[in-house]
């Protein structure tokens, strides 16, 4: 394993996409976005069409993170390439999507607080890839995968757009909000004492200095970003689902968050979920946000509404929320074996 770089067997293409959906977004974020598209070994030598797997990032992630090299580990781009180079799974086109916002993430939903990132993903990125690469442009040949907030996006996107995706993989995806979010609200209320109980005063302070130099930064950035995604006013103002002084829940705003809890979405989208061909679910048994419990609840919900057990891969493994990048290529290989191909 090289500590600097490894030559890919496939090819990584660096595209850009000019998004109409993101023009004029409330945070002033760029509407021209990078899009990385990996084509597998043999793609350049023929005219074969391939299934596609869309990769979306966790909170605070952006597309360039997939090339980051950690000590004694390879980046996901390289481990995914090895899945196909080694013959462990048939070739797929892998699409690395950028949905970064000034707050650190979009949750892949359309929101007046961040912008139309669900529309961007589904109505712009997918058609762009199908137009410029030899995909099989069919839901049965298209999957979506992600970790944490990306895992949340991977769970909800096939519910909302079953015409596009028939398979998913979620690695510790945000779910079961009473466990993964509620405990954070009390911590956030305490942290906001230093900012006169005003999340936007905190944000002004955060922007004025080097990021993540205060203990509360990751917590408050995450709370602000999710608030902008789930409970912003029509004018884009983020409204916290709790009282920033006492921490008491504001039921009408908390309900807007719960509307996006994948566990609570299961019954509303039962038909869409039953139409899925493959679902990978995993999480670490010591996940700090209790997303191992969310994974259990998502799996149990799928089984309850009649998704066949043989279509579900479920595993809890020793670990926490971080350091689980070794799980990503396992899901890619599993999905690749289950996506429809030209000869099927």
TAMOPE-V771612 format. One record per pair of residues at least 4 apart in sequence whose C-alpha atoms are under 8 Angstrom apart, sorted by the first residue. I is the first residue (numbers start at 0). GAP is how many residues later the second one is. If there is no record, write none. Layout:
i->I gap->GAP
i->I gap->GAP
This chain:
i->0 gap->5
i->0 gap->73
i->1 gap->4
i->2 gap->66
i->2 gap->68
i->2 gap->69
i->3 gap->65
i->5 gap->72
i->7 gap->70
i->7 gap->73
i->8 gap->31
i->8 gap->32
i->8 gap->72
i->8 gap->73
i->8 gap->76
i->9 gap->28
i->9 gap->29
i->9 gap->30
i->9 gap->31
i->9 gap->32
i->9 gap->33
i->9 gap->71
i->9 gap->75
i->10 gap->27
i->10 gap->28
i->10 gap->29
i->10 gap->30
i->11 gap->24
i->11 gap->25
i->11 gap->26
i->11 gap->27
i->12 gap->23
i->12 gap->24
i->12 gap->25
i->12 gap->26
i->13 gap->20
i->13 gap->21
i->13 gap->22
i->13 gap->23
i->14 gap->19
i->14 gap->20
i->14 gap->21
i->14 gap->22
i->15 gap->16
i->15 gap->17
i->15 gap->18
i->15 gap->19
i->16 gap->15
i->16 gap->16
i->16 gap->17
i->16 gap->18
i->16 gap->108
i->16 gap->111
i->17 gap->13
i->17 gap->14
i->17 gap->15
i->18 gap->4
i->18 gap->12
i->18 gap->13
i->18 gap->14
i->18 gap->101
i->18 gap->105
i->19 gap->11
i->19 gap->100
i->20 gap->10
i->20 gap->94
i->20 gap->95
i->20 gap->96
i->20 gap->98
i->20 gap->99
i->20 gap->103
i->21 gap->7
i->21 gap->8
i->21 gap->9
i->21 gap->93
i->21 gap->94
i->21 gap->95
i->21 gap->98
i->22 gap->7
i->22 gap->8
i->23 gap->4
i->23 gap->7
i->24 gap->4
i->24 gap->89
i->24 gap->90
i->24 gap->91
i->25 gap->86
i->25 gap->87
i->25 gap->88
i->25 gap->89
i->25 gap->210
i->26 gap->74
i->26 gap->75
i->26 gap->86
i->26 gap->87
i->26 gap->88
i->28 gap->72
i->28 gap->73
i->32 gap->65
i->33 gap->29
i->33 gap->63
i->33 gap->64
i->34 gap->28
i->34 gap->60
i->34 gap->61
i->34 gap->62
i->34 gap->63
i->35 gap->27
i->35 gap->59
i->35 gap->60
i->35 gap->61
i->36 gap->56
i->36 gap->57
i->36 gap->58
i->36 gap->59
i->37 gap->55
i->37 gap->56
i->37 gap->57
i->38 gap->4
i->38 gap->53
i->38 gap->54
i->38 gap->55
i->39 gap->41
i->39 gap->44
i->39 gap->45
i->39 gap->51
i->39 gap->52
i->39 gap->53
i->40 gap->43
i->40 gap->44
i->40 gap->50
i->41 gap->4
i->42 gap->4
i->42 gap->5
i->46 gap->87
i->47 gap->86
i->48 gap->85
i->48 gap->86
i->48 gap->87
i->48 gap->292
i->48 gap->293
i->49 gap->41
i->49 gap->42
i->49 gap->43
i->49 gap->84
i->49 gap->85
i->49 gap->86
i->49 gap->91
i->49 gap->291
i->49 gap->292
i->50 gap->40
i->50 gap->41
i->50 gap->42
i->50 gap->84
i->50 gap->85
i->50 gap->86
i->50 gap->90
i->50 gap->91
i->50 gap->285
i->50 gap->288
i->50 gap->289
i->50 gap->290
i->51 gap->40
i->51 gap->41
i->51 gap->42
i->51 gap->43
i->51 gap->83
i->51 gap->84
i->51 gap->89
i->51 gap->90
i->51 gap->91
i->52 gap->39
i->52 gap->40
i->52 gap->41
i->52 gap->42
i->52 gap->89
i->52 gap->90
i->52 gap->91
i->52 gap->92
i->52 gap->279
i->53 gap->40
i->53 gap->41
i->53 gap->42
i->53 gap->43
i->53 gap->88
i->53 gap->89
i->53 gap->90
i->53 gap->91
i->54 gap->39
i->54 gap->40
i->54 gap->41
i->54 gap->42
i->54 gap->89
i->54 gap->90
i->54 gap->91
i->54 gap->95
i->55 gap->40
i->55 gap->41
i->55 gap->42
i->55 gap->43
i->55 gap->88
i->55 gap->89
i->55 gap->90
i->55 gap->91
i->55 gap->94
i->55 gap->95
i->55 gap->97
i->55 gap->98
i->56 gap->4
i->56 gap->5
i->56 gap->6
i->56 gap->40
i->56 gap->41
i->56 gap->42
i->56 gap->89
i->56 gap->90
i->56 gap->91
i->56 gap->92
i->56 gap->93
i->57 gap->47
i->57 gap->88
i->57 gap->89
i->57 gap->90
i->57 gap->91
i->57 gap->92
i->57 gap->93
i->58 gap->45
i->58 gap->46
i->58 gap->48
i->58 gap->89
i->58 gap->90
i->58 gap->91
i->58 gap->163
i->59 gap->40
i->59 gap->43
i->59 gap->44
i->59 gap->45
i->60 gap->4
i->60 gap->39
i->60 gap->43
i->60 gap->44
i->61 gap->36
i->61 gap->37
i->61 gap->38
i->62 gap->33
i->62 gap->34
i->62 gap->35
i->62 gap->36
i->63 gap->4
i->65 gap->9
i->65 gap->10
i->65 gap->11
i->66 gap->8
i->66 gap->9
i->66 gap->10
i->67 gap->7
i->68 gap->4
i->68 gap->5
i->68 gap->6
i->69 gap->4
i->69 gap->5
i->73 gap->4
i->73 gap->5
i->74 gap->4
i->75 gap->4
i->75 gap->249
i->75 gap->252
i->75 gap->253
i->76 gap->4
i->77 gap->4
i->78 gap->4
i->78 gap->250
i->79 gap->4
i->79 gap->248
i->79 gap->249
i->79 gap->252
i->80 gap->4
i->81 gap->4
i->82 gap->4
i->82 gap->5
i->82 gap->6
i->82 gap->246
i->82 gap->249
i->82 gap->250
i->83 gap->4
i->83 gap->5
i->83 gap->6
i->83 gap->7
i->83 gap->8
i->87 gap->245
i->88 gap->244
i->88 gap->245
i->88 gap->247
i->88 gap->248
i->89 gap->246
i->89 gap->247
i->90 gap->245
i->91 gap->244
i->92 gap->42
i->94 gap->34
i->96 gap->24
i->96 gap->28
i->98 gap->6
i->98 gap->7
i->98 gap->9
i->98 gap->18
i->99 gap->4
i->99 gap->5
i->99 gap->6
i->100 gap->4
i->100 gap->5
i->100 gap->13
i->102 gap->118
i->102 gap->119
i->102 gap->121
i->102 gap->122
i->103 gap->117
i->103 gap->118
i->103 gap->121
i->104 gap->120
i->105 gap->8
i->105 gap->9
i->105 gap->11
i->105 gap->119
i->105 gap->120
i->105 gap->123
i->106 gap->42
i->106 gap->43
i->106 gap->45
i->106 gap->46
i->106 gap->119
i->106 gap->122
i->107 gap->9
i->107 gap->10
i->107 gap->13
i->107 gap->42
i->107 gap->45
i->108 gap->7
i->108 gap->8
i->108 gap->9
i->108 gap->10
i->108 gap->44
i->108 gap->120
i->109 gap->4
i->109 gap->5
i->109 gap->6
i->109 gap->7
i->109 gap->8
i->109 gap->9
i->109 gap->119
i->110 gap->4
i->110 gap->5
i->110 gap->6
i->110 gap->117
i->110 gap->118
i->110 gap->119
i->110 gap->121
i->110 gap->125
i->111 gap->4
i->111 gap->116
i->111 gap->117
i->111 gap->120
i->111 gap->121
i->111 gap->122
i->111 gap->123
i->111 gap->124
i->112 gap->115
i->112 gap->116
i->112 gap->119
i->112 gap->120
i->112 gap->121
i->112 gap->122
i->112 gap->123
i->112 gap->124
i->112 gap->125
i->113 gap->114
i->113 gap->115
i->113 gap->122
i->115 gap->4
i->116 gap->4
i->117 gap->4
i->117 gap->39
i->118 gap->4
i->118 gap->5
i->119 gap->4
i->119 gap->5
i->120 gap->4
i->120 gap->5
i->121 gap->4
i->121 gap->5
i->121 gap->39
i->121 gap->42
i->122 gap->4
i->123 gap->4
i->124 gap->4
i->125 gap->4
i->126 gap->4
i->127 gap->4
i->128 gap->4
i->128 gap->6
i->129 gap->4
i->129 gap->5
i->129 gap->6
i->129 gap->7
i->135 gap->5
i->135 gap->6
i->135 gap->205
i->135 gap->206
i->136 gap->4
i->136 gap->5
i->137 gap->4
i->137 gap->26
i->138 gap->4
i->138 gap->23
i->138 gap->24
i->138 gap->25
i->138 gap->26
i->138 gap->27
i->139 gap->25
i->139 gap->26
i->139 gap->27
i->139 gap->137
i->139 gap->199
i->139 gap->200
i->140 gap->24
i->140 gap->25
i->140 gap->198
i->140 gap->199
i->140 gap->200
i->141 gap->22
i->141 gap->23
i->141 gap->24
i->141 gap->25
i->141 gap->197
i->142 gap->22
i->142 gap->23
i->142 gap->24
i->142 gap->25
i->142 gap->26
i->142 gap->192
i->142 gap->196
i->143 gap->10
i->143 gap->21
i->143 gap->23
i->143 gap->24
i->143 gap->25
i->144 gap->5
i->144 gap->6
i->144 gap->9
i->144 gap->23
i->144 gap->24
i->144 gap->25
i->144 gap->26
i->145 gap->4
i->145 gap->5
i->145 gap->6
i->145 gap->7
i->145 gap->8
i->145 gap->23
i->145 gap->24
i->145 gap->25
i->145 gap->27
i->146 gap->4
i->146 gap->5
i->146 gap->23
i->146 gap->24
i->146 gap->25
i->146 gap->26
i->147 gap->4
i->147 gap->22
i->147 gap->23
i->147 gap->24
i->147 gap->25
i->147 gap->26
i->148 gap->4
i->148 gap->24
i->148 gap->25
i->149 gap->4
i->149 gap->20
i->149 gap->23
i->150 gap->4
i->150 gap->18
i->150 gap->19
i->150 gap->20
i->150 gap->21
i->150 gap->22
i->150 gap->23
i->151 gap->4
i->151 gap->18
i->151 gap->21
i->151 gap->22
i->151 gap->23
i->151 gap->110
i->152 gap->4
i->152 gap->20
i->153 gap->4
i->153 gap->14
i->153 gap->15
i->153 gap->16
i->153 gap->19
i->154 gap->4
i->154 gap->13
i->154 gap->14
i->154 gap->15
i->154 gap->18
i->154 gap->107
i->155 gap->4
i->155 gap->106
i->156 gap->4
i->156 gap->5
i->156 gap->8
i->157 gap->4
i->157 gap->5
i->157 gap->6
i->157 gap->7
i->157 gap->8
i->157 gap->9
i->157 gap->10
i->157 gap->114
i->157 gap->115
i->158 gap->110
i->158 gap->113
i->158 gap->114
i->159 gap->109
i->160 gap->4
i->161 gap->4
i->161 gap->110
i->161 gap->113
i->164 gap->111
i->165 gap->109
i->165 gap->110
i->165 gap->111
i->165 gap->112
i->166 gap->109
i->166 gap->110
i->166 gap->111
i->166 gap->112
i->166 gap->168
i->166 gap->172
i->167 gap->110
i->167 gap->111
i->167 gap->112
i->167 gap->167
i->168 gap->110
i->168 gap->111
i->168 gap->112
i->168 gap->162
i->168 gap->166
i->169 gap->110
i->169 gap->111
i->169 gap->112
i->170 gap->110
i->170 gap->111
i->170 gap->112
i->170 gap->156
i->170 gap->157
i->171 gap->109
i->171 gap->110
i->171 gap->111
i->171 gap->112
i->171 gap->115
i->171 gap->119
i->171 gap->120
i->171 gap->122
i->171 gap->123
i->171 gap->149
i->172 gap->118
i->172 gap->121
i->172 gap->122
i->173 gap->6
i->173 gap->87
i->173 gap->88
i->173 gap->117
i->173 gap->120
i->174 gap->5
i->174 gap->86
i->174 gap->87
i->174 gap->88
i->174 gap->116
i->174 gap->119
i->174 gap->120
i->174 gap->123
i->175 gap->4
i->175 gap->85
i->175 gap->86
i->175 gap->87
i->175 gap->115
i->175 gap->117
i->175 gap->118
i->175 gap->121
i->176 gap->4
i->176 gap->5
i->176 gap->81
i->176 gap->84
i->177 gap->4
i->177 gap->5
i->178 gap->4
i->178 gap->110
i->178 gap->111
i->179 gap->4
i->179 gap->109
i->179 gap->110
i->179 gap->111
i->180 gap->4
i->180 gap->108
i->181 gap->4
i->182 gap->4
i->183 gap->4
i->183 gap->35
i->183 gap->39
i->184 gap->4
i->184 gap->38
i->184 gap->57
i->184 gap->62
i->185 gap->4
i->185 gap->61
i->186 gap->4
i->187 gap->4
i->187 gap->28
i->187 gap->31
i->187 gap->32
i->187 gap->35
i->187 gap->56
i->188 gap->4
i->188 gap->8
i->188 gap->54
i->188 gap->55
i->188 gap->56
i->188 gap->57
i->188 gap->58
i->189 gap->55
i->190 gap->4
i->190 gap->25
i->190 gap->29
i->191 gap->4
i->191 gap->5
i->191 gap->6
i->191 gap->7
i->191 gap->10
i->191 gap->52
i->191 gap->53
i->192 gap->4
i->192 gap->52
i->194 gap->4
i->194 gap->6
i->194 gap->7
i->195 gap->5
i->196 gap->47
i->196 gap->48
i->197 gap->4
i->197 gap->46
i->198 gap->4
i->198 gap->21
i->198 gap->25
i->199 gap->4
i->200 gap->4
i->201 gap->4
i->202 gap->4
i->202 gap->18
i->203 gap->4
i->204 gap->4
i->205 gap->4
i->205 gap->5
i->205 gap->11
i->206 gap->4
i->210 gap->6
i->211 gap->5
i->211 gap->6
i->212 gap->4
i->215 gap->4
i->216 gap->4
i->217 gap->4
i->218 gap->4
i->219 gap->4
i->220 gap->4
i->221 gap->4
i->222 gap->4
i->223 gap->4
i->223 gap->14
i->223 gap->16
i->224 gap->4
i->225 gap->4
i->225 gap->5
i->226 gap->4
i->226 gap->5
i->226 gap->11
i->226 gap->12
i->226 gap->13
i->226 gap->14
i->227 gap->4
i->227 gap->8
i->227 gap->9
i->227 gap->10
i->227 gap->11
i->229 gap->26
i->229 gap->27
i->229 gap->30
i->230 gap->7
i->230 gap->8
i->230 gap->9
i->230 gap->10
i->230 gap->22
i->230 gap->25
i->230 gap->26
i->231 gap->4
i->231 gap->5
i->231 gap->6
i->231 gap->7
i->232 gap->4
i->232 gap->5
i->232 gap->6
i->238 gap->14
i->239 gap->4
i->239 gap->13
i->240 gap->8
i->240 gap->9
i->240 gap->10
i->240 gap->11
i->240 gap->12
i->240 gap->13
i->240 gap->16
i->241 gap->5
i->241 gap->6
i->241 gap->7
i->241 gap->8
i->241 gap->11
i->241 gap->12
i->242 gap->4
i->242 gap->5
i->242 gap->6
i->242 gap->7
i->243 gap->4
i->248 gap->5
i->249 gap->4
i->250 gap->4
i->251 gap->4
i->252 gap->4
i->253 gap->4
i->254 gap->4
i->255 gap->4
i->256 gap->4
i->257 gap->6
i->258 gap->5
i->258 gap->6
i->259 gap->4
i->259 gap->5
i->260 gap->4
i->261 gap->4
i->261 gap->36
i->262 gap->31
i->262 gap->34
i->262 gap->35
i->262 gap->38
i->263 gap->4
i->264 gap->4
i->265 gap->4
i->265 gap->7
i->265 gap->35
i->265 gap->36
i->266 gap->38
i->268 gap->4
i->269 gap->4
i->269 gap->35
i->270 gap->4
i->271 gap->4
i->272 gap->29
i->272 gap->34
i->273 gap->28
i->273 gap->31
i->273 gap->32
i->273 gap->33
i->275 gap->31
i->276 gap->34
i->276 gap->61
i->277 gap->33
i->277 gap->34
i->277 gap->35
i->277 gap->57
i->277 gap->60
i->278 gap->32
i->278 gap->33
i->278 gap->34
i->279 gap->32
i->279 gap->33
i->279 gap->34
i->279 gap->51
i->279 gap->55
i->280 gap->14
i->280 gap->18
i->280 gap->31
i->280 gap->32
i->280 gap->33
i->280 gap->34
i->281 gap->10
i->281 gap->13
i->281 gap->32
i->281 gap->33
i->281 gap->34
i->281 gap->35
i->282 gap->4
i->282 gap->8
i->282 gap->9
i->282 gap->12
i->282 gap->32
i->282 gap->33
i->282 gap->34
i->282 gap->36
i->282 gap->37
i->282 gap->38
i->283 gap->7
i->283 gap->8
i->283 gap->32
i->283 gap->33
i->283 gap->34
i->283 gap->35
i->283 gap->36
i->283 gap->37
i->283 gap->40
i->284 gap->7
i->284 gap->31
i->284 gap->32
i->284 gap->33
i->284 gap->34
i->284 gap->35
i->285 gap->4
i->285 gap->6
i->285 gap->32
i->285 gap->33
i->285 gap->34
i->285 gap->35
i->286 gap->4
i->286 gap->5
i->286 gap->32
i->286 gap->33
i->286 gap->34
i->287 gap->32
i->287 gap->33
i->288 gap->32
i->289 gap->4
i->290 gap->4
i->291 gap->4
i->291 gap->24
i->292 gap->4
i->293 gap->4
i->294 gap->4
i->295 gap->4
i->296 gap->4
i->297 gap->4
i->298 gap->4
i->298 gap->13
i->298 gap->15
i->299 gap->4
i->300 gap->4
i->301 gap->4
i->301 gap->5
i->302 gap->4
i->302 gap->5
i->302 gap->6
i->306 gap->4
i->307 gap->4
i->318 gap->4
i->318 gap->5
i->319 gap->4
i->323 gap->4
i->325 gap->4
i->326 gap->4
i->327 gap->4
i->328 gap->4
i->329 gap->4
i->330 gap->4
i->331 gap->4
i->332 gap->4
i->333 gap->4
i->334 gap->4
i->339 gap->4
